[in-house]
Amino acid sequence: MDQTLNYYNQNATKFFNTTFNIDMESLYQAFIQYLPQDAFILDLGCGSGRDTLAFKQKGYRVEALDYSKELVALASQQTGQQVRLESFYDLSDQSKFDGIWACASLLHCERNQLPNVIQRIFNALKPNGIGYMSFKYGNQDREKDGRSFTDLNEQQVQDLLSELEGVMLLQQWITLDKLPDRTEEWLNILFKKQVG
């Protein structure tokens, strides 16, 4: 995690410039179709702040957090609101959010910590809350360009979610990377915190 964090702190501007203008609209629509009109969203691992800003512009209330202090500074500046400097390992909100958006952030979570982090996300959702997360598609733990990645496939997602009580898998689908020079596949997951 430290190595990955160092990568983002040292390459924050480059990362921002590469990711901020990516068109994510099709993924936003898949997520917000399940949300109430006045939803309160947590952007978990917000990076450049791109998605926080997009959700704000759609009229939602948004809170954002990231663990890279350099990205927190850039995202706070871009979104016009203070981003929380916090790790997803420390998320402790309880029944607070209608939706939690973890786009390309949990892929840096250590595999043995994923059940704990997903439980924290589940706890932070209100009853009937919606969670979105995306991982690079595969089944490996690997390092690339100074960052650690935890890849997931459909079966691994099923296994993770089966540990939660009252979770419903809404959708699971594969998309191609949105960057023009990339051919990687992403696994997208939408789930719901069901009541009783």
Backbone as CSV, one residue per row, in Angstrom:
resi,resn,N_x,N_y,N_z,CA_x,CA_y,CA_z,C_x,C_y,C_z
1,MET,0.839,-1.208,0.000,0.000,0.000,0.000,0.874,1.258,0.000
2,ASP,1.968,1.237,0.787,2.841,2.419,0.865,3.429,2.767,-0.497
3,GLN,3.855,1.736,-1.214,4.451,1.945,-2.540,3.420,2.558,-3.487
4,THR,2.193,2.042,-3.447,1.123,2.561,-4.295,0.795,3.995,-3.915
5,LEU,0.742,4.252,-2.614,0.461,5.610,-2.130,1.547,6.572,-2.594
6,ASN,2.789,6.152,-2.495,3.907,6.986,-2.965,3.768,7.286,-4.451
7,TYR,3.343,6.273,-5.211,3.147,6.477,-6.653,2.160,7.618,-6.897
8,TYR,1.036,7.590,-6.199,0.003,8.611,-6.437,0.449,9.987,-5.939
9,ASN,1.178,10.019,-4.847,1.670,11.313,-4.362,2.703,11.906,-5.319
10,GLN,3.542,11.043,-5.884,4.607,11.531,-6.777,4.104,11.819,-8.197
11,ASN,3.016,11.160,-8.591,2.514,11.300,-9.966,1.108,11.898,-10.015
12,ALA,0.745,12.651,-8.985,-0.635,13.151,-8.865,-1.057,13.980,-10.072
13,THR,-0.202,14.904,-10.510,-0.581,15.782,-11.628,-0.738,14.980,-12.911
14,LYS,0.199,14.073,-13.151,0.122,13.228,-14.356,-1.146,12.369,-14.321
15,PHE,-1.426,11.766,-13.174,-2.620,10.927,-13.021,-3.879,11.761,-13.240
16,PHE,-3.901,12.948,-12.656,-5.032,13.859,-12.814,-5.264,14.157,-14.296
17,ASN,-4.196,14.538,-14.982,-4.308,14.922,-16.398,-4.754,13.753,-17.275
18,THR,-4.373,12.540,-16.893,-4.731,11.352,-17.679,-6.177,10.941,-17.465
19,THR,-6.697,11.153,-16.248,-7.994,10.562,-15.898,-9.153,11.547,-15.801
20,PHE,-8.869,12.832,-15.616,-9.952,13.757,-15.262,-11.012,13.888,-16.356
21,ASN,-10.619,13.821,-17.604,-11.567,14.072,-18.697,-12.138,12.815,-19.347
22,ILE,-11.925,11.662,-18.724,-12.480,10.420,-19.282,-14.010,10.453,-19.163
23,ASP,-14.691,10.061,-20.228,-16.153,10.041,-20.232,-16.661,8.777,-19.528
24,MET,-17.258,8.974,-18.359,-17.730,7.847,-17.549,-19.261,7.754,-17.527
25,GLU,-19.910,8.486,-18.401,-21.373,8.646,-18.325,-22.127,7.317,-18.307
26,SER,-21.713,6.351,-19.120,-22.446,5.077,-19.159,-22.384,4.366,-17.804
27,LEU,-21.253,4.493,-17.105,-21.136,3.881,-15.772,-21.939,4.666,-14.745
28,TYR,-21.925,6.010,-14.848,-22.751,6.817,-13.935,-24.217,6.394,-14.042
29,GLN,-24.699,6.239,-15.281,-26.114,5.921,-15.487,-26.479,4.566,-14.888
30,ALA,-25.581,3.600,-15.022,-25.834,2.274,-14.444,-26.011,2.372,-12.926
31,PHE,-25.246,3.262,-12.298,-25.263,3.445,-10.834,-26.474,4.268,-10.398
32,ILE,-26.663,5.434,-11.002,-27.681,6.361,-10.485,-29.110,5.924,-10.797
33,GLN,-29.271,4.969,-11.725,-30.635,4.479,-11.985,-31.260,3.861,-10.733
34,TYR,-30.419,3.427,-9.793,-30.917,2.787,-8.573,-31.039,3.766,-7.395
35,LEU,-30.607,5.014,-7.583,-30.539,5.957,-6.464,-31.761,6.856,-6.404
36,PRO,-32.140,7.290,-5.174,-33.197,8.303,-5.074,-32.692,9.643,-5.625
37,GLN,-33.637,10.537,-5.936,-33.286,11.797,-6.585,-32.341,12.663,-5.754
38,ASP,-32.531,12.636,-4.441,-31.721,13.495,-3.558,-30.619,12.691,-2.866
39,ALA,-30.095,11.694,-3.550,-29.142,10.751,-2.944,-27.890,11.452,-2.406
40,PHE,-27.357,10.858,-1.343,-26.094,11.273,-0.747,-25.079,10.190,-1.115
41,ILE,-24.045,10.582,-1.877,-23.076,9.629,-2.439,-21.706,9.818,-1.800
42,LEU,-21.035,8.712,-1.525,-19.621,8.751,-1.137,-18.785,8.298,-2.325
43,ASP,-17.851,9.151,-2.744,-16.885,8.781,-3.779,-15.649,8.272,-3.046
44,LEU,-15.506,6.956,-3.000,-14.493,6.292,-2.179,-13.226,6.056,-3.000
45,GLY,-12.181,6.811,-2.686,-10.964,6.753,-3.495,-11.173,7.607,-4.725
46,CYS,-11.443,8.887,-4.511,-11.960,9.755,-5.586,-10.903,10.171,-6.598
47,GLY,-9.612,9.945,-6.302,-8.573,10.285,-7.277,-8.621,11.748,-7.669
48,SER,-8.831,12.013,-8.945,-8.812,13.386,-9.469,-10.023,14.210,-9.051
49,GLY,-11.069,13.552,-8.550,-12.301,14.262,-8.211,-13.283,14.325,-9.372
50,ARG,-12.936,13.694,-10.475,-13.768,13.693,-11.688,-15.209,13.254,-11.406
51,ASP,-15.352,12.120,-10.702,-16.686,11.564,-10.493,-17.451,12.357,-9.433
52,THR,-16.747,12.844,-8.430,-17.376,13.703,-7.416,-18.023,14.906,-8.101
53,LEU,-17.266,15.543,-8.957,-17.758,16.723,-9.668,-18.941,16.363,-10.566
54,ALA,-18.850,15.243,-11.265,-19.937,14.816,-12.156,-21.228,14.576,-11.369
55,PHE,-21.123,13.905,-10.225,-22.320,13.647,-9.416,-22.883,14.949,-8.845
56,LYS,-22.006,15.865,-8.437,-22.466,17.172,-7.947,-23.222,17.914,-9.038
57,GLN,-22.692,17.867,-10.250,-23.328,18.570,-11.367,-24.673,17.944,-11.737
58,LYS,-24.868,16.681,-11.345,-26.159,16.024,-11.577,-27.136,16.310,-10.432
59,GLY,-26.688,17.070,-9.436,-27.588,17.492,-8.364,-27.539,16.648,-7.104
60,TYR,-26.577,15.726,-7.015,-26.468,14.889,-5.816,-25.568,15.552,-4.769
61,ARG,-25.800,15.200,-3.519,-24.858,15.584,-2.460,-23.746,14.540,-2.467
62,VAL,-22.517,14.998,-2.402,-21.390,14.067,-2.515,-20.343,14.359,-1.446
63,GLU,-19.868,13.301,-0.830,-18.689,13.379,0.028,-17.614,12.556,-0.680
64,ALA,-16.365,12.952,-0.539,-15.296,12.245,-1.245,-14.120,12.014,-0.311
65,LEU,-13.421,10.908,-0.529,-12.197,10.671,0.231,-11.164,10.000,-0.647
66,ASP,-9.911,10.236,-0.298,-8.789,9.589,-0.959,-7.646,9.552,0.041
67,TYR,-6.703,8.632,-0.184,-5.602,8.451,0.770,-4.323,9.150,0.320
68,SER,-4.327,9.685,-0.895,-3.156,10.423,-1.380,-3.345,11.911,-1.087
69,LYS,-2.455,12.480,-0.275,-2.653,13.888,0.094,-2.526,14.813,-1.115
70,GLU,-1.713,14.419,-2.091,-1.572,15.240,-3.300,-2.853,15.205,-4.138
71,LEU,-3.458,14.029,-4.258,-4.721,13.931,-5.008,-5.860,14.599,-4.240
72,VAL,-5.848,14.504,-2.919,-6.864,15.186,-2.104,-6.821,16.691,-2.367
73,ALA,-5.609,17.241,-2.447,-5.464,18.679,-2.713,-6.009,19.034,-4.096
74,LEU,-5.649,18.250,-5.118,-6.125,18.511,-6.481,-7.642,18.338,-6.591
75,ALA,-8.156,17.264,-5.998,-9.594,16.990,-6.077,-10.395,18.047,-5.322
76,SER,-9.893,18.488,-4.182,-10.584,19.538,-3.402,-10.679,20.816,-4.229
77,GLN,-9.588,21.136,-4.909,-9.533,22.335,-5.751,-10.530,22.223,-6.916
78,GLN,-10.572,21.075,-7.569,-11.430,20.871,-8.737,-12.912,20.847,-8.393
79,THR,-13.240,20.255,-7.245,-14.651,20.046,-6.891,-15.221,21.191,-6.072
80,GLY,-14.337,22.033,-5.528,-14.809,23.137,-4.700,-15.304,22.690,-3.335
81,GLN,-14.877,21.510,-2.909,-15.239,21.047,-1.567,-14.067,20.266,-0.980
82,GLN,-14.017,20.232,0.345,-12.908,19.555,1.002,-13.071,18.043,0.902
83,VAL,-12.076,17.400,0.326,-12.049,15.939,0.230,-11.399,15.387,1.494
84,ARG,-11.948,14.312,2.024,-11.400,13.688,3.239,-10.105,12.942,2.902
85,LEU,-9.068,13.186,3.698,-7.826,12.421,3.578,-7.971,11.191,4.466
86,GLU,-8.279,10.060,3.833,-8.602,8.864,4.614,-8.435,7.623,3.744
87,SER,-8.030,6.541,4.368,-7.893,5.259,3.681,-9.214,4.500,3.741
88,PHE,-9.491,3.701,2.700,-10.705,2.872,2.776,-10.587,1.834,3.886
89,TYR,-9.360,1.561,4.341,-9.186,0.637,5.472,-9.765,1.214,6.764
90,ASP,-9.925,2.548,6.804,-10.377,3.221,8.031,-11.818,3.724,7.943
91,LEU,-12.503,3.422,6.859,-13.880,3.902,6.696,-14.742,3.419,7.865
92,SER,-15.376,4.354,8.565,-16.142,3.959,9.759,-17.546,4.554,9.790
93,ASP,-17.982,5.216,8.706,-19.337,5.768,8.666,-20.358,4.637,8.801
94,GLN,-21.477,4.957,9.415,-22.531,3.962,9.625,-23.845,4.436,9.010
95,SER,-24.423,3.642,8.125,-25.746,3.908,7.533,-25.909,5.365,7.114
96,LYS,-24.932,5.887,6.404,-24.888,7.318,6.085,-25.207,7.631,4.621
97,PHE,-24.851,6.742,3.707,-24.904,7.071,2.277,-25.954,6.246,1.523
98,ASP,-26.600,6.907,0.552,-27.528,6.199,-0.343,-26.761,5.401,-1.384
99,GLY,-25.571,5.890,-1.729,-24.747,5.205,-2.712,-23.276,5.377,-2.403
100,ILE,-22.501,4.342,-2.625,-21.037,4.432,-2.482,-20.418,4.004,-3.803
101,TRP,-19.611,4.907,-4.349,-18.992,4.749,-5.656,-17.502,4.488,-5.427
102,ALA,-17.058,3.274,-5.709,-15.647,2.916,-5.536,-15.099,2.510,-6.900
103,CYS,-14.870,3.509,-7.726,-14.455,3.279,-9.114,-12.929,3.189,-9.184
104,ALA,-12.427,2.018,-9.548,-10.979,1.818,-9.717,-10.185,2.237,-8.486
105,SER,-10.748,2.008,-7.299,-9.999,2.330,-6.075,-9.710,1.076,-5.254
106,LEU,-10.709,0.194,-5.115,-10.509,-1.014,-4.305,-9.553,-1.994,-4.963
107,LEU,-9.224,-1.766,-6.227,-8.247,-2.633,-6.892,-6.864,-2.494,-6.255
108,HIS,-6.680,-1.459,-5.404,-5.422,-1.323,-4.659,-5.524,-1.886,-3.238
109,CYS,-6.664,-2.464,-2.912,-6.844,-3.066,-1.585,-6.166,-4.436,-1.566
110,GLU,-5.444,-4.732,-0.491,-4.832,-6.065,-0.380,-5.945,-7.116,-0.351
111,ARG,-5.734,-8.209,-1.070,-6.799,-9.214,-1.217,-7.323,-9.694,0.135
112,ASN,-6.419,-9.929,1.085,-6.884,-10.448,2.377,-7.648,-9.404,3.194
113,GLN,-7.596,-8.134,2.758,-8.328,-7.064,3.440,-9.663,-6.745,2.757
114,LEU,-9.881,-7.291,1.560,-11.105,-6.955,0.813,-12.397,-7.279,1.585
115,PRO,-12.501,-8.447,2.232,-13.748,-8.706,2.968,-14.028,-7.644,4.029
116,ASN,-12.992,-7.216,4.736,-13.142,-6.191,5.770,-13.569,-4.857,5.163
117,VAL,-12.928,-4.460,4.064,-13.241,-3.163,3.439,-14.647,-3.178,2.848
118,ILE,-15.026,-4.276,2.217,-16.376,-4.347,1.646,-17.429,-4.360,2.758
119,GLN,-17.099,-4.965,3.885,-18.004,-4.904,5.051,-18.148,-3.463,5.538
120,ARG,-17.055,-2.705,5.542,-17.104,-1.299,5.947,-17.980,-0.475,4.992
121,ILE,-17.847,-0.765,3.699,-18.691,-0.088,2.701,-20.158,-0.430,2.952
122,PHE,-20.412,-1.697,3.171,-21.779,-2.170,3.442,-22.350,-1.462,4.668
123,ASN,-21.544,-1.354,5.723,-21.988,-0.696,6.957,-22.280,0.787,6.740
124,ALA,-21.522,1.413,5.832,-21.676,2.855,5.595,-22.893,3.171,4.724
125,LEU,-23.442,2.158,4.051,-24.646,2.360,3.243,-25.895,2.384,4.120
126,LYS,-26.835,3.238,3.735,-28.155,3.199,4.369,-28.864,1.912,3.932
127,PRO,-29.912,1.510,4.656,-30.724,0.394,4.158,-31.204,0.705,2.732
128,ASN,-31.139,-0.264,1.866,-31.454,-0.127,0.436,-30.409,0.674,-0.341
129,GLY,-29.270,0.970,0.302,-28.195,1.697,-0.372,-27.548,0.854,-1.464
130,ILE,-26.899,1.565,-2.395,-26.315,0.929,-3.580,-24.791,1.108,-3.571
131,GLY,-24.083,0.029,-3.804,-22.624,0.084,-3.913,-22.181,-0.213,-5.330
132,TYR,-21.200,0.551,-5.801,-20.575,0.271,-7.106,-19.079,0.111,-6.877
133,MET,-18.476,-0.884,-7.490,-17.017,-1.019,-7.436,-16.538,-1.614,-8.746
134,SER,-15.282,-1.299,-9.085,-14.710,-1.848,-10.319,-13.268,-2.285,-10.073
135,PHE,-12.933,-3.380,-10.724,-11.610,-3.985,-10.624,-11.125,-4.326,-12.018
136,LYS,-9.828,-4.376,-12.189,-9.322,-4.923,-13.443,-9.662,-6.409,-13.449
137,TYR,-10.053,-6.894,-14.620,-10.583,-8.238,-14.734,-9.452,-9.269,-14.731
138,GLY,-9.563,-10.229,-13.826,-8.551,-11.283,-13.731,-8.635,-11.936,-12.372
139,ASN,-7.580,-12.629,-11.985,-7.604,-13.281,-10.673,-6.264,-13.191,-9.958
140,GLN,-5.423,-12.241,-10.387,-4.068,-12.175,-9.847,-3.880,-11.018,-8.864
141,ASP,-2.836,-11.146,-8.059,-2.278,-10.022,-7.303,-0.991,-9.686,-8.043
142,ARG,-0.841,-8.432,-8.444,0.332,-8.112,-9.260,0.793,-6.682,-9.004
143,GLU,1.997,-6.409,-9.477,2.543,-5.057,-9.410,2.811,-4.575,-10.816
144,LYS,2.493,-3.309,-11.059,2.754,-2.737,-12.367,3.060,-1.257,-12.189
145,ASP,4.167,-0.813,-12.764,4.556,0.607,-12.712,4.525,1.183,-11.298
146,GLY,4.992,0.397,-10.337,5.086,0.913,-8.973,3.786,0.900,-8.194
147,ARG,2.773,0.209,-8.703,1.498,0.105,-7.983,1.104,-1.357,-7.820
148,SER,0.434,-1.661,-6.704,-0.079,-3.021,-6.472,-1.523,-3.103,-6.923
149,PHE,-1.872,-4.216,-7.574,-3.239,-4.420,-8.045,-3.784,-5.754,-7.557
150,THR,-5.047,-5.743,-7.175,-5.790,-6.961,-6.872,-6.866,-7.089,-7.937
151,ASP,-6.694,-8.054,-8.843,-7.669,-8.266,-9.915,-8.759,-9.222,-9.420
152,LEU,-9.967,-9.070,-9.958,-11.064,-9.959,-9.562,-11.789,-10.491,-10.796
153,ASN,-12.345,-11.695,-10.645,-13.251,-12.238,-11.652,-14.625,-12.438,-11.004
154,GLU,-15.585,-12.897,-11.804,-16.969,-12.996,-11.313,-17.089,-13.900,-10.089
155,GLN,-16.401,-15.031,-10.103,-16.514,-15.977,-8.996,-15.956,-15.377,-7.705
156,GLN,-14.851,-14.651,-7.822,-14.254,-14.029,-6.628,-15.180,-12.967,-6.047
157,VAL,-15.879,-12.247,-6.916,-16.860,-11.261,-6.440,-17.999,-11.961,-5.705
158,GLN,-18.505,-13.038,-6.302,-19.587,-13.808,-5.656,-19.150,-14.273,-4.268
159,ASP,-17.918,-14.769,-4.175,-17.408,-15.272,-2.898,-17.330,-14.151,-1.861
160,LEU,-16.858,-12.980,-2.304,-16.747,-11.836,-1.396,-18.114,-11.381,-0.896
161,LEU,-19.046,-11.226,-1.837,-20.373,-10.722,-1.456,-21.144,-11.736,-0.614
162,SER,-20.857,-13.012,-0.811,-21.585,-14.038,-0.048,-21.278,-13.963,1.452
163,GLU,-20.192,-13.251,1.798,-19.850,-13.099,3.216,-20.702,-12.034,3.908
164,LEU,-21.431,-11.245,3.114,-22.262,-10.182,3.681,-23.688,-10.679,3.858
165,GLU,-24.307,-10.282,4.953,-25.693,-10.671,5.183,-26.606,-9.580,4.650
166,GLY,-27.525,-9.952,3.753,-28.478,-8.974,3.240,-27.995,-8.233,2.018
167,VAL,-27.050,-8.825,1.292,-26.565,-8.167,0.075,-27.241,-8.797,-1.145
168,MET,-27.543,-7.945,-2.130,-28.092,-8.455,-3.391,-27.224,-7.952,-4.527
169,LEU,-26.698,-8.874,-5.328,-25.924,-8.495,-6.510,-26.903,-8.054,-7.588
170,LEU,-26.816,-6.794,-7.994,-27.745,-6.241,-8.982,-27.250,-6.472,-10.414
171,GLN,-25.970,-6.171,-10.621,-25.394,-6.301,-11.967,-23.907,-6.573,-11.853
172,GLN,-23.402,-7.282,-12.833,-21.966,-7.525,-12.927,-21.646,-7.597,-14.422
173,TRP,-20.771,-6.722,-14.896,-20.512,-6.703,-16.334,-19.082,-6.246,-16.614
174,ILE,-18.611,-6.585,-17.800,-17.233,-6.273,-18.187,-17.242,-5.132,-19.199
175,THR,-16.340,-4.177,-19.007,-16.176,-3.082,-19.968,-14.702,-2.987,-20.353
176,LEU,-14.447,-2.363,-21.487,-13.076,-2.093,-21.906,-12.593,-0.805,-21.266
177,ASP,-11.303,-0.711,-21.053,-10.710,0.503,-20.493,-11.113,1.708,-21.334
178,LYS,-11.404,2.824,-20.647,-11.879,4.034,-21.340,-10.747,4.840,-21.968
179,LEU,-9.519,4.551,-21.586,-8.399,5.278,-22.185,-8.101,4.707,-23.578
180,PRO,-7.876,5.568,-24.562,-7.744,5.116,-25.948,-6.574,4.169,-26.200
181,ASP,-5.506,4.266,-25.395,-4.332,3.422,-25.656,-4.321,2.148,-24.815
182,ARG,-5.444,1.838,-24.158,-5.493,0.660,-23.280,-6.471,-0.378,-23.806
183,THR,-6.158,-1.636,-23.552,-7.057,-2.715,-23.986,-7.508,-3.571,-22.805
184,GLU,-7.208,-3.110,-21.586,-7.559,-3.903,-20.406,-9.073,-3.959,-20.217
185,GLU,-9.517,-5.059,-19.606,-10.935,-5.205,-19.289,-11.155,-4.906,-17.807
186,TRP,-12.327,-4.366,-17.521,-12.722,-4.023,-16.151,-13.975,-4.806,-15.778
187,LEU,-14.010,-5.260,-14.538,-15.205,-5.901,-13.999,-15.942,-4.883,-13.143
188,ASN,-17.188,-4.597,-13.510,-18.026,-3.631,-12.796,-19.062,-4.384,-11.979
189,ILE,-19.275,-3.933,-10.744,-20.187,-4.623,-9.838,-21.122,-3.601,-9.189
190,LEU,-22.412,-3.903,-9.222,-23.417,-3.113,-8.495,-24.141,-4.023,-7.522
191,PHE,-24.238,-3.596,-6.268,-24.948,-4.406,-5.278,-25.811,-3.509,-4.392
192,LYS,-26.737,-4.142,-3.726,-27.705,-3.417,-2.888,-27.675,-3.971,-1.467
193,LYS,-27.802,-3.046,-0.502,-27.924,-3.445,0.900,-29.418,-3.604,1.204
194,GLN,-29.848,-4.822,1.272,-31.280,-5.075,1.466,-31.653,-4.986,2.945
195,VAL,-32.879,-4.583,3.177,-33.372,-4.497,4.566,-34.144,-5.747,4.891
196,GLY,-33.857,-6.257,6.086,-34.610,-7.361,6.668,-34.916,-8.548,5.836
